[in-house]
């Protein structure tokens, strides 16, 4: 089962992302859609949970006048981003080691706040609520919040994440949760 999963994962991952920790068909589709939503953004943008930069690096590359920020609670991903940014000569990236539940930024600091391929790894809807509250707090009133969650009404995602421990050793330490759209609407 593991070999089949890793073969299929590699086959369906975007060629430029193969071998990256957070690669995958759905993750790539979500990143592409978020990049489209952020096209033409001006000012300051923050990505919560930037990992190894699969969204942040293309965002900075495509928008050189944009002040791009990324936070993550893991130093490893931030070091990967620093290395990639340096190799591409990207000067508009700022990184910070912090968690999404208690951001150190002042209120209304960003024009856009993005949180993608991240909420599925939260422990509960209470944690999602905390993160969305932080996003709202640091985003300007005229700003934009871009986020996604895995829908618990989609049985494909529910089964995929329930069975993941049997075929994907890399997620054993992570939460894999789906959320009901009504729960998210209530929070909003």
HELIX and SHEET records of a PDB file:
HELIX    1   1 UNK A    2  UNK A   12  1                                  11    
HELIX    2   2 UNK A   15  UNK A   17  5                                   3    
HELIX    3   3 UNK A   25  UNK A   38  1                                  14    
HELIX    4   4 UNK A   56  UNK A   62  1                                   7    
HELIX    5   5 UNK A   75  UNK A   88  1                                  14    
HELIX    6   6 UNK A  119  UNK A  121  5                                   3    
HELIX    7   7 UNK A  125  UNK A  138  1                                  14    
HELIX    8   8 UNK A  155  UNK A  167  1                                  13    
HELIX    9   9 UNK A  169  UNK A  171  5                                   3    
HELIX   10  10 UNK A  181  UNK A  187  1                                   7    
SHEET    1   A 5 UNK A  93  UNK A  97  0                                        
SHEET    2   A 5 UNK A  67  UNK A  72  1                                        
SHEET    3   A 5 UNK A  44  UNK A  48  1                                        
SHEET    4   A 5 UNK A 110  UNK A 115  1                                        
SHEET    5   A 5 UNK A 139  UNK A 147  1                                        
END                                                                             
